[in-house]
């Protein structure tokens, strides 16, 4: 597993409404790429956040938009059913 940088949900929460948070997030993603790091955005809850992060080249995201928190055992059961 490579090194990664996580973007805190406090920046992700207001991506659509705050030019400052959007600029900070874009800058974090760009800097991480320059350093060879994978980028993961935390706390993604809305389609607009997903679209922004995709357009900014964020590789991964996690949050309630995709799934509620799930125990590892539940994931394994879902994968092998």
mmCIF file of the N, C-alpha and C atoms, coordinates in Angstrom:
data_MODEL
# 
_entry.id   MODEL 
# 
loop_
_atom_site.group_PDB 
_atom_site.id 
_atom_site.type_symbol 
_atom_site.label_atom_id 
_atom_site.label_alt_id 
_atom_site.label_comp_id 
_atom_site.label_asym_id 
_atom_site.label_entity_id 
_atom_site.label_seq_id 
_atom_site.pdbx_PDB_ins_code 
_atom_site.Cartn_x 
_atom_site.Cartn_y 
_atom_site.Cartn_z 
_atom_site.occupancy 
_atom_site.B_iso_or_equiv 
_atom_site.pdbx_formal_charge 
_atom_site.auth_seq_id 
_atom_site.auth_comp_id 
_atom_site.auth_asym_id 
_atom_site.auth_atom_id 
_atom_site.pdbx_PDB_model_num 
ATOM 1   N N  . UNK A 1 1  ? 0.843   -1.170  0.000   1.00 0.00 ? 1  UNK A N  1 
ATOM 2   C CA . UNK A 1 1  ? 0.000   0.000   0.000   1.00 0.00 ? 1  UNK A CA 1 
ATOM 3   C C  . UNK A 1 1  ? 0.895   1.243   0.000   1.00 0.00 ? 1  UNK A C  1 
ATOM 4   N N  . UNK A 1 2  ? 0.568   2.179   -0.895  1.00 0.00 ? 2  UNK A N  1 
ATOM 5   C CA . UNK A 1 2  ? 1.350   3.399   -0.999  1.00 0.00 ? 2  UNK A CA 1 
ATOM 6   C C  . UNK A 1 2  ? 0.990   4.406   0.085   1.00 0.00 ? 2  UNK A C  1 
ATOM 7   N N  . UNK A 1 3  ? 1.745   5.469   0.106   1.00 0.00 ? 3  UNK A N  1 
ATOM 8   C CA . UNK A 1 3  ? 1.479   6.535   1.069   1.00 0.00 ? 3  UNK A CA 1 
ATOM 9   C C  . UNK A 1 3  ? 0.304   7.360   0.587   1.00 0.00 ? 3  UNK A C  1 
ATOM 10  N N  . UNK A 1 4  ? -0.485  7.826   1.522   1.00 0.00 ? 4  UNK A N  1 
ATOM 11  C CA . UNK A 1 4  ? -1.663  8.588   1.139   1.00 0.00 ? 4  UNK A CA 1 
ATOM 12  C C  . UNK A 1 4  ? -1.843  9.797   2.029   1.00 0.00 ? 4  UNK A C  1 
ATOM 13  N N  . UNK A 1 5  ? -2.561  10.739  1.498   1.00 0.00 ? 5  UNK A N  1 
ATOM 14  C CA . UNK A 1 5  ? -2.914  11.942  2.225   1.00 0.00 ? 5  UNK A CA 1 
ATOM 15  C C  . UNK A 1 5  ? -4.433  12.019  2.269   1.00 0.00 ? 5  UNK A C  1 
ATOM 16  N N  . UNK A 1 6  ? -4.985  12.221  3.452   1.00 0.00 ? 6  UNK A N  1 
ATOM 17  C CA . UNK A 1 6  ? -6.436  12.324  3.595   1.00 0.00 ? 6  UNK A CA 1 
ATOM 18  C C  . UNK A 1 6  ? -6.841  13.793  3.737   1.00 0.00 ? 6  UNK A C  1 
ATOM 19  N N  . UNK A 1 7  ? -7.886  14.153  3.007   1.00 0.00 ? 7  UNK A N  1 
ATOM 20  C CA . UNK A 1 7  ? -8.448  15.498  3.116   1.00 0.00 ? 7  UNK A CA 1 
ATOM 21  C C  . UNK A 1 7  ? -9.571  15.438  4.142   1.00 0.00 ? 7  UNK A C  1 
ATOM 22  N N  . UNK A 1 8  ? -9.458  16.229  5.173   1.00 0.00 ? 8  UNK A N  1 
ATOM 23  C CA . UNK A 1 8  ? -10.418 16.219  6.265   1.00 0.00 ? 8  UNK A CA 1 
ATOM 24  C C  . UNK A 1 8  ? -11.800 16.657  5.792   1.00 0.00 ? 8  UNK A C  1 
ATOM 25  N N  . UNK A 1 9  ? -12.817 16.072  6.381   1.00 0.00 ? 9  UNK A N  1 
ATOM 26  C CA . UNK A 1 9  ? -14.195 16.377  5.990   1.00 0.00 ? 9  UNK A CA 1 
ATOM 27  C C  . UNK A 1 9  ? -14.573 17.834  6.225   1.00 0.00 ? 9  UNK A C  1 
ATOM 28  N N  . UNK A 1 10 ? -13.843 18.543  7.081   1.00 0.00 ? 10 UNK A N  1 
ATOM 29  C CA . UNK A 1 10 ? -14.163 19.951  7.310   1.00 0.00 ? 10 UNK A CA 1 
ATOM 30  C C  . UNK A 1 10 ? -13.956 20.766  6.038   1.00 0.00 ? 10 UNK A C  1 
ATOM 31  N N  . UNK A 1 11 ? -13.055 20.345  5.149   1.00 0.00 ? 11 UNK A N  1 
ATOM 32  C CA . UNK A 1 11 ? -12.877 21.011  3.854   1.00 0.00 ? 11 UNK A CA 1 
ATOM 33  C C  . UNK A 1 11 ? -13.903 20.511  2.848   1.00 0.00 ? 11 UNK A C  1 
ATOM 34  N N  . UNK A 1 12 ? -14.192 19.217  2.882   1.00 0.00 ? 12 UNK A N  1 
ATOM 35  C CA . UNK A 1 12 ? -15.115 18.601  1.925   1.00 0.00 ? 12 UNK A CA 1 
ATOM 36  C C  . UNK A 1 12 ? -16.542 19.105  2.139   1.00 0.00 ? 12 UNK A C  1 
ATOM 37  N N  . UNK A 1 13 ? -16.916 19.320  3.376   1.00 0.00 ? 13 UNK A N  1 
ATOM 38  C CA . UNK A 1 13 ? -18.296 19.688  3.724   1.00 0.00 ? 13 UNK A CA 1 
ATOM 39  C C  . UNK A 1 13 ? -18.801 20.896  2.929   1.00 0.00 ? 13 UNK A C  1 
ATOM 40  N N  . UNK A 1 14 ? -17.973 21.911  2.764   1.00 0.00 ? 14 UNK A N  1 
ATOM 41  C CA . UNK A 1 14 ? -18.406 23.158  2.122   1.00 0.00 ? 14 UNK A CA 1 
ATOM 42  C C  . UNK A 1 14 ? -17.836 23.364  0.717   1.00 0.00 ? 14 UNK A C  1 
ATOM 43  N N  . UNK A 1 15 ? -17.400 22.307  0.065   1.00 0.00 ? 15 UNK A N  1 
ATOM 44  C CA . UNK A 1 15 ? -16.788 22.435  -1.258  1.00 0.00 ? 15 UNK A CA 1 
ATOM 45  C C  . UNK A 1 15 ? -17.656 23.216  -2.243  1.00 0.00 ? 15 UNK A C  1 
ATOM 46  N N  . UNK A 1 16 ? -18.949 22.964  -2.222  1.00 0.00 ? 16 UNK A N  1 
ATOM 47  C CA . UNK A 1 16 ? -19.844 23.584  -3.192  1.00 0.00 ? 16 UNK A CA 1 
ATOM 48  C C  . UNK A 1 16 ? -20.187 25.032  -2.841  1.00 0.00 ? 16 UNK A C  1 
ATOM 49  N N  . UNK A 1 17 ? -20.014 25.414  -1.581  1.00 0.00 ? 17 UNK A N  1 
ATOM 50  C CA . UNK A 1 17 ? -20.439 26.735  -1.127  1.00 0.00 ? 17 UNK A CA 1 
ATOM 51  C C  . UNK A 1 17 ? -19.297 27.684  -0.776  1.00 0.00 ? 17 UNK A C  1 
ATOM 52  N N  . UNK A 1 18 ? -18.103 27.169  -0.654  1.00 0.00 ? 18 UNK A N  1 
ATOM 53  C CA . UNK A 1 18 ? -16.976 27.983  -0.211  1.00 0.00 ? 18 UNK A CA 1 
ATOM 54  C C  . UNK A 1 18 ? -15.842 27.948  -1.233  1.00 0.00 ? 18 UNK A C  1 
ATOM 55  N N  . UNK A 1 19 ? -15.578 29.089  -1.846  1.00 0.00 ? 19 UNK A N  1 
ATOM 56  C CA . UNK A 1 19 ? -14.469 29.159  -2.792  1.00 0.00 ? 19 UNK A CA 1 
ATOM 57  C C  . UNK A 1 19 ? -13.138 28.897  -2.089  1.00 0.00 ? 19 UNK A C  1 
ATOM 58  N N  . UNK A 1 20 ? -13.037 29.297  -0.835  1.00 0.00 ? 20 UNK A N  1 
ATOM 59  C CA . UNK A 1 20 ? -11.800 29.064  -0.084  1.00 0.00 ? 20 UNK A CA 1 
ATOM 60  C C  . UNK A 1 20 ? -11.566 27.574  0.136   1.00 0.00 ? 20 UNK A C  1 
ATOM 61  N N  . UNK A 1 21 ? -12.608 26.853  0.583   1.00 0.00 ? 21 UNK A N  1 
ATOM 62  C CA . UNK A 1 21 ? -12.458 25.415  0.802   1.00 0.00 ? 21 UNK A CA 1 
ATOM 63  C C  . UNK A 1 21 ? -12.166 24.689  -0.507  1.00 0.00 ? 21 UNK A C  1 
ATOM 64  N N  . UNK A 1 22 ? -12.801 25.123  -1.589  1.00 0.00 ? 22 UNK A N  1 
ATOM 65  C CA . UNK A 1 22 ? -12.548 24.517  -2.900  1.00 0.00 ? 22 UNK A CA 1 
ATOM 66  C C  . UNK A 1 22 ? -11.099 24.753  -3.320  1.00 0.00 ? 22 UNK A C  1 
ATOM 67  N N  . UNK A 1 23 ? -10.601 25.963  -3.138  1.00 0.00 ? 23 UNK A N  1 
ATOM 68  C CA . UNK A 1 23 ? -9.224  26.281  -3.513  1.00 0.00 ? 23 UNK A CA 1 
ATOM 69  C C  . UNK A 1 23 ? -8.226  25.507  -2.660  1.00 0.00 ? 23 UNK A C  1 
ATOM 70  N N  . UNK A 1 24 ? -8.486  25.424  -1.360  1.00 0.00 ? 24 UNK A N  1 
ATOM 71  C CA . UNK A 1 24 ? -7.606  24.668  -0.466  1.00 0.00 ? 24 UNK A CA 1 
ATOM 72  C C  . UNK A 1 24 ? -7.582  23.198  -0.872  1.00 0.00 ? 24 UNK A C  1 
ATOM 73  N N  . UNK A 1 25 ? -8.753  22.649  -1.164  1.00 0.00 ? 25 UNK A N  1 
ATOM 74  C CA . UNK A 1 25 ? -8.844  21.232  -1.538  1.00 0.00 ? 25 UNK A CA 1 
ATOM 75  C C  . UNK A 1 25 ? -8.114  20.963  -2.842  1.00 0.00 ? 25 UNK A C  1 
ATOM 76  N N  . UNK A 1 26 ? -8.316  21.817  -3.846  1.00 0.00 ? 26 UNK A N  1 
ATOM 77  C CA . UNK A 1 26 ? -7.592  21.651  -5.110  1.00 0.00 ? 26 UNK A CA 1 
ATOM 78  C C  . UNK A 1 26 ? -6.079  21.708  -4.892  1.00 0.00 ? 26 UNK A C  1 
ATOM 79  N N  . UNK A 1 27 ? -5.651  22.634  -4.048  1.00 0.00 ? 27 UNK A N  1 
ATOM 80  C CA . UNK A 1 27 ? -4.222  22.788  -3.774  1.00 0.00 ? 27 UNK A CA 1 
ATOM 81  C C  . UNK A 1 27 ? -3.659  21.563  -3.057  1.00 0.00 ? 27 UNK A C  1 
ATOM 82  N N  . UNK A 1 28 ? -4.396  21.051  -2.088  1.00 0.00 ? 28 UNK A N  1 
ATOM 83  C CA . UNK A 1 28 ? -3.963  19.846  -1.366  1.00 0.00 ? 28 UNK A CA 1 
ATOM 84  C C  . UNK A 1 28 ? -3.812  18.686  -2.339  1.00 0.00 ? 28 UNK A C  1 
ATOM 85  N N  . UNK A 1 29 ? -4.790  18.503  -3.217  1.00 0.00 ? 29 UNK A N  1 
ATOM 86  C CA . UNK A 1 29 ? -4.743  17.403  -4.185  1.00 0.00 ? 29 UNK A CA 1 
ATOM 87  C C  . UNK A 1 29 ? -3.542  17.569  -5.111  1.00 0.00 ? 29 UNK A C  1 
ATOM 88  N N  . UNK A 1 30 ? -3.338  18.769  -5.620  1.00 0.00 ? 30 UNK A N  1 
ATOM 89  C CA . UNK A 1 30 ? -2.213  19.021  -6.525  1.00 0.00 ? 30 UNK A CA 1 
ATOM 90  C C  . UNK A 1 30 ? -0.878  18.758  -5.818  1.00 0.00 ? 30 UNK A C  1 
ATOM 91  N N  . UNK A 1 31 ? -0.724  19.262  -4.620  1.00 0.00 ? 31 UNK A N  1 
ATOM 92  C CA . UNK A 1 31 ? 0.509   19.062  -3.856  1.00 0.00 ? 31 UNK A CA 1 
ATOM 93  C C  . UNK A 1 31 ? 0.751   17.579  -3.587  1.00 0.00 ? 31 UNK A C  1 
ATOM 94  N N  . UNK A 1 32 ? -0.293  16.865  -3.195  1.00 0.00 ? 32 UNK A N  1 
ATOM 95  C CA . UNK A 1 32 ? -0.154  15.433  -2.934  1.00 0.00 ? 32 UNK A CA 1 
ATOM 96  C C  . UNK A 1 32 ? 0.309   14.695  -4.186  1.00 0.00 ? 32 UNK A C  1 
ATOM 97  N N  . UNK A 1 33 ? -0.260  15.037  -5.335  1.00 0.00 ? 33 UNK A N  1 
ATOM 98  C CA . UNK A 1 33 ? 0.167   14.399  -6.581  1.00 0.00 ? 33 UNK A CA 1 
ATOM 99  C C  . UNK A 1 33 ? 1.630   14.698  -6.877  1.00 0.00 ? 33 UNK A C  1 
ATOM 100 N N  . UNK A 1 34 ? 2.049   15.928  -6.630  1.00 0.00 ? 34 UNK A N  1 
ATOM 101 C CA . UNK A 1 34 ? 3.447   16.302  -6.865  1.00 0.00 ? 34 UNK A CA 1 
ATOM 102 C C  . UNK A 1 34 ? 4.390   15.494  -5.963  1.00 0.00 ? 34 UNK A C  1 
ATOM 103 N N  . UNK A 1 35 ? 3.913   15.103  -4.805  1.00 0.00 ? 35 UNK A N  1 
ATOM 104 C CA . UNK A 1 35 ? 4.714   14.322  -3.857  1.00 0.00 ? 35 UNK A CA 1 
ATOM 105 C C  . UNK A 1 35 ? 4.546   12.817  -4.039  1.00 0.00 ? 35 UNK A C  1 
ATOM 106 N N  . UNK A 1 36 ? 3.745   12.419  -5.023  1.00 0.00 ? 36 UNK A N  1 
ATOM 107 C CA . UNK A 1 36 ? 3.534   11.002  -5.292  1.00 0.00 ? 36 UNK A CA 1 
ATOM 108 C C  . UNK A 1 36 ? 2.622   10.309  -4.295  1.00 0.00 ? 36 UNK A C  1 
ATOM 109 N N  . UNK A 1 37 ? 1.740   11.066  -3.671  1.00 0.00 ? 37 UNK A N  1 
ATOM 110 C CA . UNK A 1 37 ? 0.827   10.506  -2.681  1.00 0.00 ? 37 UNK A CA 1 
ATOM 111 C C  . UNK A 1 37 ? -0.556  10.262  -3.279  1.00 0.00 ? 37 UNK A C  1 
ATOM 112 N N  . UNK A 1 38 ? -1.207  9.228   -2.818  1.00 0.00 ? 38 UNK A N  1 
ATOM 113 C CA . UNK A 1 38 ? -2.605  8.972   -3.156  1.00 0.00 ? 38 UNK A CA 1 
ATOM 114 C C  . UNK A 1 38 ? -3.464  9.907   -2.302  1.00 0.00 ? 38 UNK A C  1 
ATOM 115 N N  . UNK A 1 39 ? -4.563  10.387  -2.851  1.00 0.00 ? 39 UNK A N  1 
ATOM 116 C CA . UNK A 1 39 ? -5.432  11.316  -2.124  1.00 0.00 ? 39 UNK A CA 1 
ATOM 117 C C  . UNK A 1 39 ? -6.764  10.642  -1.809  1.00 0.00 ? 39 UNK A C  1 
ATOM 118 N N  . UNK A 1 40 ? -7.194  10.763  -0.538  1.00 0.00 ? 40 UNK A N  1 
ATOM 119 C CA . UNK A 1 40 ? -8.479  10.242  -0.092  1.00 0.00 ? 40 UNK A CA 1 
ATOM 120 C C  . UNK A 1 40 ? -9.235  11.375  0.585   1.00 0.00 ? 40 UNK A C  1 
ATOM 121 N N  . UNK A 1 41 ? -10.441 11.653  0.112   1.00 0.00 ? 41 UNK A N  1 
ATOM 122 C CA . UNK A 1 41 ? -11.287 12.681  0.725   1.00 0.00 ? 41 UNK A CA 1 
ATOM 123 C C  . UNK A 1 41 ? -12.225 12.015  1.718   1.00 0.00 ? 41 UNK A C  1 
ATOM 124 N N  . UNK A 1 42 ? -12.312 12.560  2.912   1.00 0.00 ? 42 UNK A N  1 
ATOM 125 C CA . UNK A 1 42 ? -13.180 12.012  3.958   1.00 0.00 ? 42 UNK A CA 1 
ATOM 126 C C  . UNK A 1 42 ? -14.478 12.805  4.052   1.00 0.00 ? 42 UNK A C  1 
ATOM 127 N N  . UNK A 1 43 ? -15.526 12.134  4.489   1.00 0.00 ? 43 UNK A N  1 
ATOM 128 C CA . UNK A 1 43 ? -16.775 12.817  4.792   1.00 0.00 ? 43 UNK A CA 1 
ATOM 129 C C  . UNK A 1 43 ? -17.598 13.224  3.582   1.00 0.00 ? 43 UNK A C  1 
ATOM 130 N N  . UNK A 1 44 ? -17.474 12.495  2.485   1.00 0.00 ? 44 UNK A N  1 
ATOM 131 C CA . UNK A 1 44 ? -18.231 12.819  1.273   1.00 0.00 ? 44 UNK A CA 1 
ATOM 132 C C  . UNK A 1 44 ? -19.680 12.370  1.458   1.00 0.00 ? 44 UNK A C  1 
ATOM 133 N N  . UNK A 1 45 ? -20.606 13.314  1.310   1.00 0.00 ? 45 UNK A N  1 
ATOM 134 C CA . UNK A 1 45 ? -22.014 13.009  1.547   1.00 0.00 ? 45 UNK A CA 1 
ATOM 135 C C  . UNK A 1 45 ? -22.935 13.396  0.396   1.00 0.00 ? 45 UNK A C  1 
ATOM 136 N N  . UNK A 1 46 ? -22.439 14.148  -0.599  1.00 0.00 ? 46 UNK A N  1 
ATOM 137 C CA . UNK A 1 46 ? -23.311 14.650  -1.657  1.00 0.00 ? 46 UNK A CA 1 
ATOM 138 C C  . UNK A 1 46 ? -22.687 14.453  -3.030  1.00 0.00 ? 46 UNK A C  1 
ATOM 139 N N  . UNK A 1 47 ? -23.570 14.327  -4.033  1.00 0.00 ? 47 UNK A N  1 
ATOM 140 C CA . UNK A 1 47 ? -23.131 14.135  -5.418  1.00 0.00 ? 47 UNK A CA 1 
ATOM 141 C C  . UNK A 1 47 ? -22.234 15.275  -5.890  1.00 0.00 ? 47 UNK A C  1 
ATOM 142 N N  . UNK A 1 48 ? -22.552 16.506  -5.511  1.00 0.00 ? 48 UNK A N  1 
ATOM 143 C CA . UNK A 1 48 ? -21.741 17.649  -5.924  1.00 0.00 ? 48 UNK A CA 1 
ATOM 144 C C  . UNK A 1 48 ? -20.314 17.564  -5.410  1.00 0.00 ? 48 UNK A C  1 
ATOM 145 N N  . UNK A 1 49 ? -20.145 17.045  -4.207  1.00 0.00 ? 49 UNK A N  1 
ATOM 146 C CA . UNK A 1 49 ? -18.804 16.856  -3.656  1.00 0.00 ? 49 UNK A CA 1 
ATOM 147 C C  . UNK A 1 49 ? -18.043 15.813  -4.470  1.00 0.00 ? 49 UNK A C  1 
ATOM 148 N N  . UNK A 1 50 ? -18.737 14.735  -4.840  1.00 0.00 ? 50 UNK A N  1 
ATOM 149 C CA . UNK A 1 50 ? -18.105 13.681  -5.647  1.00 0.00 ? 50 UNK A CA 1 
ATOM 150 C C  . UNK A 1 50 ? -17.641 14.254  -6.981  1.00 0.00 ? 50 UNK A C  1 
ATOM 151 N N  . UNK A 1 51 ? -18.506 15.025  -7.637  1.00 0.00 ? 51 UNK A N  1 
ATOM 152 C CA . UNK A 1 51 ? -18.159 15.605  -8.939  1.00 0.00 ? 51 UNK A CA 1 
ATOM 153 C C  . UNK A 1 51 ? -16.964 16.539  -8.821  1.00 0.00 ? 51 UNK A C  1 
ATOM 154 N N  . UNK A 1 52 ? -16.964 17.384  -7.786  1.00 0.00 ? 52 UNK A N  1 
ATOM 155 C CA . UNK A 1 52 ? -15.830 18.292  -7.582  1.00 0.00 ? 52 UNK A CA 1 
ATOM 156 C C  . UNK A 1 52 ? -14.546 17.504  -7.404  1.00 0.00 ? 52 UNK A C  1 
ATOM 157 N N  . UNK A 1 53 ? -14.570 16.514  -6.529  1.00 0.00 ? 53 UNK A N  1 
ATOM 158 C CA . UNK A 1 53 ? -13.365 15.735  -6.236  1.00 0.00 ? 53 UNK A CA 1 
ATOM 159 C C  . UNK A 1 53 ? -12.868 14.982  -7.464  1.00 0.00 ? 53 UNK A C  1 
ATOM 160 N N  . UNK A 1 54 ? -13.784 14.447  -8.256  1.00 0.00 ? 54 UNK A N  1 
ATOM 161 C CA . UNK A 1 54 ? -13.384 13.769  -9.488  1.00 0.00 ? 54 UNK A CA 1 
ATOM 162 C C  . UNK A 1 54 ? -12.712 14.751  -10.445 1.00 0.00 ? 54 UNK A C  1 
ATOM 163 N N  . UNK A 1 55 ? -13.311 15.927  -10.598 1.00 0.00 ? 55 UNK A N  1 
ATOM 164 C CA . UNK A 1 55 ? -12.742 16.913  -11.528 1.00 0.00 ? 55 UNK A CA 1 
ATOM 165 C C  . UNK A 1 55 ? -11.382 17.420  -11.035 1.00 0.00 ? 55 UNK A C  1 
ATOM 166 N N  . UNK A 1 56 ? -11.164 17.380  -9.727  1.00 0.00 ? 56 UNK A N  1 
ATOM 167 C CA . UNK A 1 56 ? -9.884  17.806  -9.147  1.00 0.00 ? 56 UNK A CA 1 
ATOM 168 C C  . UNK A 1 56 ? -8.858  16.670  -9.108  1.00 0.00 ? 56 UNK A C  1 
ATOM 169 N N  . UNK A 1 57 ? -9.251  15.494  -9.623  1.00 0.00 ? 57 UNK A N  1 
ATOM 170 C CA . UNK A 1 57 ? -8.373  14.319  -9.715  1.00 0.00 ? 57 UNK A CA 1 
ATOM 171 C C  . UNK A 1 57 ? -8.077  13.666  -8.362  1.00 0.00 ? 57 UNK A C  1 
ATOM 172 N N  . UNK A 1 58 ? -9.027  13.734  -7.456  1.00 0.00 ? 58 UNK A N  1 
ATOM 173 C CA . UNK A 1 58 ? -8.913  13.010  -6.188  1.00 0.00 ? 58 UNK A CA 1 
ATOM 174 C C  . UNK A 1 58 ? -9.167  11.531  -6.478  1.00 0.00 ? 58 UNK A C  1 
ATOM 175 N N  . UNK A 1 59 ? -8.248  10.664  -6.086  1.00 0.00 ? 59 UNK A N  1 
ATOM 176 C CA . UNK A 1 59 ? -8.347  9.254   -6.448  1.00 0.00 ? 59 UNK A CA 1 
ATOM 177 C C  . UNK A 1 59 ? -9.415  8.480   -5.677  1.00 0.00 ? 59 UNK A C  1 
ATOM 178 N N  . UNK A 1 60 ? -9.610  8.817   -4.410  1.00 0.00 ? 60 UNK A N  1 
ATOM 179 C CA . UNK A 1 60 ? -10.541 8.038   -3.584  1.00 0.00 ? 60 UNK A CA 1 
ATOM 180 C C  . UNK A 1 60 ? -11.329 8.962   -2.669  1.00 0.00 ? 60 UNK A C  1 
ATOM 181 N N  . UNK A 1 61 ? -12.496 8.463   -2.271  1.00 0.00 ? 61 UNK A N  1 
ATOM 182 C CA . UNK A 1 61 ? -13.333 9.210   -1.337  1.00 0.00 ? 61 UNK A CA 1 
ATOM 183 C C  . UNK A 1 61 ? -14.062 8.223   -0.448  1.00 0.00 ? 61 UNK A C  1 
ATOM 184 N N  . UNK A 1 62 ? -14.395 8.685   0.732   1.00 0.00 ? 62 UNK A N  1 
ATOM 185 C CA . UNK A 1 62 ? -15.161 7.845   1.649   1.00 0.00 ? 62 UNK A CA 1 
ATOM 186 C C  . UNK A 1 62 ? -16.177 8.718   2.356   1.00 0.00 ? 62 UNK A C  1 
ATOM 187 N N  . UNK A 1 63 ? -17.292 8.111   2.707   1.00 0.00 ? 63 UNK A N  1 
ATOM 188 C CA . UNK A 1 63 ? -18.326 8.854   3.410   1.00 0.00 ? 63 UNK A CA 1 
ATOM 189 C C  . UNK A 1 63 ? -19.696 8.238   3.188   1.00 0.00 ? 63 UNK A C  1 
ATOM 190 N N  . UNK A 1 64 ? -20.686 8.845   3.796   1.00 0.00 ? 64 UNK A N  1 
ATOM 191 C CA . UNK A 1 64 ? -22.049 8.324   3.737   1.00 0.00 ? 64 UNK A CA 1 
ATOM 192 C C  . UNK A 1 64 ? -22.639 8.323   2.338   1.00 0.00 ? 64 UNK A C  1 
ATOM 193 N N  . UNK A 1 65 ? -22.083 9.104   1.407   1.00 0.00 ? 65 UNK A N  1 
ATOM 194 C CA . UNK A 1 65 ? -22.578 9.064   0.032   1.00 0.00 ? 65 UNK A CA 1 
ATOM 195 C C  . UNK A 1 65 ? -22.438 7.650   -0.525  1.00 0.00 ? 65 UNK A C  1 
ATOM 196 N N  . UNK A 1 66 ? -21.391 6.956   -0.130  1.00 0.00 ? 66 UNK A N  1 
ATOM 197 C CA . UNK A 1 66 ? -21.095 5.626   -0.646  1.00 0.00 ? 66 UNK A CA 1 
ATOM 198 C C  . UNK A 1 66 ? -21.661 4.522   0.238   1.00 0.00 ? 66 UNK A C  1 
ATOM 199 N N  . UNK A 1 67 ? -21.548 4.693   1.550   1.00 0.00 ? 67 UNK A N  1 
ATOM 200 C CA . UNK A 1 67 ? -22.012 3.655   2.469   1.00 0.00 ? 67 UNK A CA 1 
ATOM 201 C C  . UNK A 1 67 ? -21.901 4.147   3.903   1.00 0.00 ? 67 UNK A C  1 
ATOM 202 N N  . UNK A 1 68 ? -22.756 3.628   4.740   1.00 0.00 ? 68 UNK A N  1 
ATOM 203 C CA . UNK A 1 68 ? -22.587 3.849   6.168   1.00 0.00 ? 68 UNK A CA 1 
ATOM 204 C C  . UNK A 1 68 ? -21.367 3.044   6.614   1.00 0.00 ? 68 UNK A C  1 
ATOM 205 N N  . UNK A 1 69 ? -20.800 3.319   7.791   1.00 0.00 ? 69 UNK A N  1 
ATOM 206 C CA . UNK A 1 69 ? -19.681 2.500   8.264   1.00 0.00 ? 69 UNK A CA 1 
ATOM 207 C C  . UNK A 1 69 ? -20.098 1.028   8.369   1.00 0.00 ? 69 UNK A C  1 
ATOM 208 N N  . UNK A 1 70 ? -19.233 0.138   7.913   1.00 0.00 ? 70 UNK A N  1 
ATOM 209 C CA . UNK A 1 70 ? -19.534 -1.288  7.871   1.00 0.00 ? 70 UNK A CA 1 
ATOM 210 C C  . UNK A 1 70 ? -18.384 -2.056  8.506   1.00 0.00 ? 70 UNK A C  1 
ATOM 211 N N  . UNK A 1 71 ? -18.724 -3.043  9.314   1.00 0.00 ? 71 UNK A N  1 
ATOM 212 C CA . UNK A 1 71 ? -17.699 -3.905  9.904   1.00 0.00 ? 71 UNK A CA 1 
ATOM 213 C C  . UNK A 1 71 ? -17.035 -4.746  8.819   1.00 0.00 ? 71 UNK A C  1 
ATOM 214 N N  . UNK A 1 72 ? -15.783 -5.073  9.009   1.00 0.00 ? 72 UNK A N  1 
ATOM 215 C CA . UNK A 1 72 ? -15.042 -5.866  8.028   1.00 0.00 ? 72 UNK A CA 1 
ATOM 216 C C  . UNK A 1 72 ? -15.748 -7.189  7.743   1.00 0.00 ? 72 UNK A C  1 
ATOM 217 N N  . UNK A 1 73 ? -16.323 -7.797  8.764   1.00 0.00 ? 73 UNK A N  1 
ATOM 218 C CA . UNK A 1 73 ? -17.012 -9.080  8.586   1.00 0.00 ? 73 UNK A CA 1 
ATOM 219 C C  . UNK A 1 73 ? -18.215 -8.937  7.655   1.00 0.00 ? 73 UNK A C  1 
ATOM 220 N N  . UNK A 1 74 ? -18.913 -7.789  7.738   1.00 0.00 ? 74 UNK A N  1 
ATOM 221 C CA . UNK A 1 74 ? -20.070 -7.546  6.863   1.00 0.00 ? 74 UNK A CA 1 
ATOM 222 C C  . UNK A 1 74 ? -19.625 -7.388  5.411   1.00 0.00 ? 74 UNK A C  1 
ATOM 223 N N  . UNK A 1 75 ? -18.519 -6.714  5.211   1.00 0.00 ? 75 UNK A N  1 
ATOM 224 C CA . UNK A 1 75 ? -18.011 -6.522  3.856   1.00 0.00 ? 75 UNK A CA 1 
ATOM 225 C C  . UNK A 1 75 ? -17.630 -7.866  3.249   1.00 0.00 ? 75 UNK A C  1 
ATOM 226 N N  . UNK A 1 76 ? -16.941 -8.691  4.024   1.00 0.00 ? 76 UNK A N  1 
ATOM 227 C CA . UNK A 1 76 ? -16.547 -10.008 3.548   1.00 0.00 ? 76 UNK A CA 1 
ATOM 228 C C  . UNK A 1 76 ? -17.761 -10.831 3.158   1.00 0.00 ? 76 UNK A C  1 
ATOM 229 N N  . UNK A 1 77 ? -18.818 -10.768 3.977   1.00 0.00 ? 77 UNK A N  1 
ATOM 230 C CA . UNK A 1 77 ? -20.034 -11.535 3.669   1.00 0.00 ? 77 UNK A CA 1 
ATOM 231 C C  . UNK A 1 77 ? -20.671 -11.036 2.373   1.00 0.00 ? 77 UNK A C  1 
ATOM 232 N N  . UNK A 1 78 ? -20.675 -9.743  2.146   1.00 0.00 ? 78 UNK A N  1 
ATOM 233 C CA . UNK A 1 78 ? -21.273 -9.183  0.936   1.00 0.00 ? 78 UNK A CA 1 
ATOM 234 C C  . UNK A 1 78 ? -20.460 -9.543  -0.299  1.00 0.00 ? 78 UNK A C  1 
ATOM 235 N N  . UNK A 1 79 ? -19.143 -9.612  -0.164  1.00 0.00 ? 79 UNK A N  1 
ATOM 236 C CA . UNK A 1 79 ? -18.292 -9.909  -1.305  1.00 0.00 ? 79 UNK A CA 1 
ATOM 237 C C  . UNK A 1 79 ? -18.398 -11.349 -1.751  1.00 0.00 ? 79 UNK A C  1 
ATOM 238 N N  . UNK A 1 80 ? -18.658 -12.243 -0.827  1.00 0.00 ? 80 UNK A N  1 
ATOM 239 C CA . UNK A 1 80 ? -18.624 -13.673 -1.150  1.00 0.00 ? 80 UNK A CA 1 
ATOM 240 C C  . UNK A 1 80 ? -19.997 -14.315 -1.176  1.00 0.00 ? 80 UNK A C  1 
ATOM 241 N N  . UNK A 1 81 ? -21.015 -13.509 -1.316  1.00 0.00 ? 81 UNK A N  1 
ATOM 242 C CA . UNK A 1 81 ? -22.379 -14.077 -1.411  1.00 0.00 ? 81 UNK A CA 1 
ATOM 243 C C  . UNK A 1 81 ? -22.692 -14.401 -2.843  1.00 0.00 ? 81 UNK A C  1 
# 
